[in-house]
Structure formats: C-alpha cells, structure tokens
Amino acid sequence: MTDELTLIEKAALLSGASVWETRAVERAGIRALHLSDGPHGIRKQLGSGDHLGLNASAQATCFPTAATVANSWDLELAAQVGEALGAEAAALDVDVVLGPGLNIKRSPLCGRNFEYFSEDPYLSGKLAGAYVRGIQSQGVAACPKHFAANSQEQRRMASDSVVDERTLREIYLTAFEMVVREAAPKAIMSSYNKVNGEYAHESAHLLQDILRDEWGFDGAVVSDWGGSNDAVAAVAAGGTLEMPSPGLDSVRQLLDAVATGTLAEKHLDARVAEMRALVERIDPSLARAVDLEAHHALARRVSEASHVLLKNDDALLPLAAGTRVAVIGDFAETPRYQGAGSSLVNPTALSTAVEALDASSLDVVSYAQGFRRTGGEDEALAAEAVAAARAADVVLLYLGLDETSESEGNDRNHLDLPLNQVVLLNRLRQATDRIVVVLSAGSVVEMPWIDDARAVLHGYLGGQAGAEATVNVLTGAVNPSGRLAETYPLHLEDNPSHAYFPGRAESAEYREGLYVGYRYYLSAHAPSLFPFGYGLSYTTFEYGDVAVDDAGVTFTVTNTGAVAGSEVAQVYVGRASNGVHRPVRELKGFRKVALEARESITVTVPFDEYTFRHYSVARDAWTVETADYWVGVGASVEDIRGSGTLRVAGEAASMDRRAELPSYYSAQVAQVSDAEFAVLLGHAIPVATSDRRPLGPNDPLLAMHQAPSPLARLAARILRSLIARAERKGKPDLNLYFLYNMPFRAIGKMTNGAVSQEMVGSIVTLVNGKHLRGLGGLISGFGRNRRASRELAAQLTAAPSATPARVSA
C-alpha cells in the first residue's frame, strides 16, 4: 500500500479505538496496537476492558513493585525484571507496556508511592532505564510514566503543579531525562495534572521544548487514561495519542481545527508520523519464550535482594534451624504483596508466609491471626496470639498496611500502622522480648513502636514470591542487602512538604523546592528515623583508599565479617564553596557489590553529565559552577566512610540571592511565605478561585459538594458515602476513587464516544443548577453526537477517493 492517508485517517490515528487498543489503517499497513498496564506485571484484561480492573485479567507473573525493587539498588536485576515483563507482554499480544512509573516521592502520603521508585531522581532514572532496556529487548515498547510533576492522587486529573523551573528540572524531570537519553523508550505517558498552568498532555514546554528538542525523544507521547483535555491543543503541543477511546469526538475536533486553520496540518502530520513509527518499531517476534517457573524464581530473587533489615538487636536474626517460632499476624496467611489500582496483577502463583515457613528449617509451633486486617479490637484473636508467643522461642509478627491504606486514586492522611496492630505488638512484648516484626507496606510508616521489637525486617510489597523471599532472609539462606530508597521520618510533620501536601484546591504548590526527602533532612539538620540508603546486613563492610580525580571516585570495599554479603556503595556530591543554593549532598552514583567473607574489591564510580550540574534559570541552561566539590562514599547518605575534594572548572558562580531566598539557602523550607515562593517562581502565585463560583468542565466531580444544584450535591454525598463503605470493608473501589477525582470533561473522554464534549457542557450546566437548559442541551447534543459519529464512521470506513484530501503523512 502507499504511504498516503486521508485527513480523517490521520485524525483517527491519534485516539484509541477502545479502552486498550489504537486504531488501524490496514490499507496503509498500520495495525492496531494493544496497550496494557504493566509496571510490575502485565495486566491484560479478558473480555471488555475498563481501565481500573473491574474485569478479570490474564495470569501473569507479579513481580515486586517499583518501591520494592528500588531498595535492591541492582540495575541488573531491574533489567531482568524488564526483560521478563517484555517477554510476557509479547506472549499475551501486548505491544506497549505502560510503565515503569518513576515519579518522585515528594511526600510519603502519595497513595501511589508503591508504584514509584524513589525520592531521588538519579536512583529512579537508573532503575527505570534498566526496566526500559529490558522490556524493549523483547521487541515491545515501554512507556515510562507519568510525565511530569505528578505527585498526588487528590484531584489528580484537575490539579496544577506549581513548581519553579529549577526544581522542575533537577528533581521532577531528571529521571525522565536519564531514561530518554540512556534507554530510548518508544513511548512516554503524560500525566493527568497541569504543570504551571498547562495540562501536561498539551504543554509544548514539556513535550516539545524539553522532551523532543532538548533530550532528543523521537517516540510517541500517550495520554494517561482520560487525561487528555483539548485534543487540538495536545496535537499542536506534541501529544501523540489520546487514550482511551473518546469515540470520534476528538477526530471531529481535529478535522474542524484543520479546516478553520486553528491547527496547522503539519502538526497533525508530525503526530501521525510518531504513531506510524511506534507501530513499525514493535516486533514481538524478538521476544524469548516465557518460562513462568523461571519468572517466579526471578520474582523471589528480586524480593530477596530488596528486603531491608532495619533493626537487629543482639543479632537475633538470622534464626538457626530448629528455632521454635510462633507466626502471628493476618498478613502471614493473606499476604499484602502488591498495590491497589490499575497495576493490579493476577499472579501465576502466590506464596504465603505460613506455607513458606512450614517448608523451612524453622519449627513452627503455632499460627495465630492476631488482629483483624481492617482494624478494630478483637480480644479473642489477641489472647490467642499472646498464648502462642509464650509457647515459642521467637515471635514472627507480620504487620503492615492493608489494601485501603495506600491505593491509586487516594492519598494517605497519616503514616501510622493500624492501632490494633500496634496494641497487639505491645501486648506481645509483655510476654516476650524476642519479637521480629516483618513489615508489608509499599511506602513509609512511622514506628513509635519500634522499641517493642528486637528486629524489624521490611519486605515492602514483594510480589507473588515475596513470602518465600522473606523466609530465606529470616533463616540466613539470603543475607539482606536492601537499602532504603526513601527517608523514614520520625513523624509525618517532619516531612518538608507536609504543610503543602496534598494541594486540595486547584493548585499543588511545591514550596519546598529542591529539598525533597534526604535533601531536606540533611541540609536542614532535621533528624530522621532511617536515612536514605540505610540497611543492615548479617556481615560488616569497611571502606578505604578513597581517591577522587576528574574522572570519578575510586575506593575499596571489604567484607570484614564471617559470611558472604552484598553492599551498596553510594557516592554523594556537594559543593564545598559558595554559589547557588543547593542541598548539602546529592546521590550521584552507586554500585552494588557481592563479596565473600574477608574479600575485598576496588570500585570505581565514574562521574557523568549529572554529577556537578545545576539548572540555571538565569541562563535557561544546565550549568556547572566553578567550585570545590566534596565527594563522599558510604553506606547511606548519613554514613559516609571516606571523602575527598575536587576543584571543578565551569561557569562563574551564580549571584548569591540569600537576601531574597533565605529559606532556600538555609533549607528551612517547611513554612515558606507567599512572598518568598513568588520570588522562587519568578512570577505571582496562582490565586485559587472561590468555592462558590459556577463549576466548569475541568472541575472534578468532588467539587459537586459546593455545586449550585441540590441534585449535584446529593450525588457528591452519595459518591463519598460509597467510597467510605468500600474502605470500611477493606476493599478500595478504584472506580469510585477515579470518579470522585475525575473532571467532568473526562466523561466525554472515557465513554467511547457516547458523550461528546458538547454534552459535557450541558452536564455542567445541569450541575450549576440550570436544569431545564442543561437537560435540553444534553438531549439535543446526544442527537447531534450520534449523527456526527455515524457520518464520520462512514467516511472513515469508505474507500479513499482521489481527492486533494488525501495527502502524504
């Protein structure tokens, strides 16, 4: 076939044909692509798709979540996970894997943190790059997400991330930059939110200036599901594919825009070329055969490498063979092994702690549920647990966050473990002081209870083989080598974003600037419970012979203990002389090394383009200041074992703005004033609109609580009550979360053409209390939408005629 496409075919290629499939133009050799969620396992739905998982999905290996894998600091393992995901995708006829997720953990409260790697962009970028290379080695496309500054679930489709350009570049875009430059993903998913007033999917600054022109990205930009706002603006700005299917409404808008001159056809052609290139770059025949048993074993190895030993007083762990243990906790029998949301995987197998312990060298004397998973006191369960503890040498207490505590679509409002679990731990402590707490959670928890535990082993969300991995660590078959990829604060209030997170109105203000995670705690001299990079081992390591030169840093690591183990050597860099404000130190390299007992190795971590740079707003460019730079090597951001100083030549130091930005120079950013934040932004802070204003198509459905229409207010209350009922049952309803935070415009984007944007306007009119006008517009709009859709569908399926409308893409 020729390479010629009609105008309507071009427009049609830029939005989905269904929830998961793109449109085909068979006569031009353009086949439909199948996209699927897959950050830690392929979620291909069987039957009709619904985005959030009401319908069952095909079985696939459930690997540990990104938050878990990040604790491994192991790029080779990450690449192996990616390869397995790619192979399983190809076997399931999935062309594009929607992942990995690499948004920065600005706050530990983000409900989707289990799906993201780290609070640090360098670690996130390196791990995500390994995933992408692995996935794409199998001939399918990876689609890293969500681009960009997508840090909260509250109002996620209708919030504006207000962030200064330097912070945006250094913290929230660097990981994406690394992935694009080092792994060349074939697609990228844009985020739901606005960034500084523009929806991400229609931001030319993000999609064209930075992503394509600066970084050289040549793939397709896919909207998050329902995340497209204005189809015409998106195509003009660099948004390639709108998903899921909006029917033919967006096609109609694009054709009208070209006809009226609102949209230049060259923009349409550029996006079509990106879609065609995506189709041509996918070759599932490159994929290897899938071995599900081998993938289960890989999932176990990844989980083993990602377990973090947080506490081990008196070397209680590992447990010797024959140790009499009481296994207590609902999570031991019903594991929490993955997050809730669009990433939910139907596993090919699932291990439980009870089963894995029964097959181990330990002597399991009893199992007790201990507590109700969904909260609330239960004296009979607690009494049974106490009795079991008294009859054993060691208690293995499985605690964690349940499915409602952290979920896509809903942010957390505290960092506590459920009270009934903490109360049980305290009661068990009265019976024995030999308690090992085994944690299951996808993110940070506060630990005011930690003194009641002799040891704490955190497995995060370990995937389908996580329970087996935990037992191997408990018994010493595996030496724990996980290191935290996020800081654990003593209290939620200690987090620098606490006063600003989540943004509950239109804006989410990133007032803390560069000081995210450890960058804040270290720079502001704020204490933490466990620092970034922290983790214990069953052996000990020493560092020595640290030498810094222009090429990088070289040092030795020695296993000084009696057993083999792996160490994560971390390289941090900070400026030692005056210049622009910046954190005290930042991660700029790492290496995980496996050493036998008494073995020593020499490690070199080279410097790269990310090592010394900062983004200069004045120069509108990345800049390296002429300065002395401190380079430290150690076992965590706070455990530096050796260091050196290097003089680096570059640009003259930036103007000192200490008088204008005192909070940012001192890192005391927990309460930044309006005036100072405006100086950092370089413009006035966006003003929130009144709650009493008429609602618009970009307001979320939760805004109906303040709607003029009493019927709309009733609908909002009913929706909120249904969410609360699901939470009480311990089963979060993702569709309800999605609806509650969804803007009205998404009704037209998520209904496969049943509702047009004209009809959305009428729905908004109804919500604003003008019932007759809104209802009349809805009925007439329904008729016009059906007629127009039929006409477009007929034109799209008709054989193309030899008219000037048929032009080369």
Secondary structure, 3 states (H helix, E strand, C coil): CCCEEEHHHHHHCCEECCCCEECCEHHHCECCCEEEECCCCCECECCCCCCCCCCCECEECCCCCHHHHHHHCCHHHHHHHHHHHHHHHHHCCCCEEECCECCCCCCCCCCCHHHCCCCCHHHHHHHHHHHHHHHHCCCCEECCECECCCCCCCCCCCCEEECCHHHHHHHHHHHHHHHHHHHCCCEEEECCCEECCEEHHHCHHHHHHHHHHHCCCCCEEECCCCCCCCHHHHHHHCCCEECCCCCCHHHHHHHHHHHHCCCCHHHHHHHHHHHHHHHHHCCHHHCCCCCHHHHHHHHHHHHHHHCEEEEEHHHCCCCCCCCEEEEECHHHHCCCCCCECCCCCEECCCCCHHHHHHCCCCEEEEEECCCCCCCCCCHHHHHHHHHHHHCCCEEEEEEECCCCCCECCECCCCCCCCHHHHHHHHHHHHHCCCEEEEEECCCCCCCCCHHHCCEEEECCCCCCCHHHHHHHHHCCCCCCCCCCCCCECCCHHHCCCHHHCCCCCCEEECCCCCCCCHHHHHHCCCCCCECCCCCECCCCEEEEEEEEECCEEEEEEEECCCCCEEEEEEEEEEECCCCCCCCCCEEEEEEEEEECCCCEEEEEEECCCCCCCEEECCCCEEECECEEEEEEEECCCCCEEEEEEEEECCECCCCCCCCCCHHHHHCCCCCCCHHHHHHHHCCCCCCCCCCCCCCCCCCEHHHHHHCCCHHHHHHHHHHHHHHHHHHHCCCCCHHHHHHHHCECHHHHHCCCCCCCHHHHHHHHHHHCCCHHHHHHHHHHHHHHHHHHHHHHHHHHHCCCCCCCCEEEC
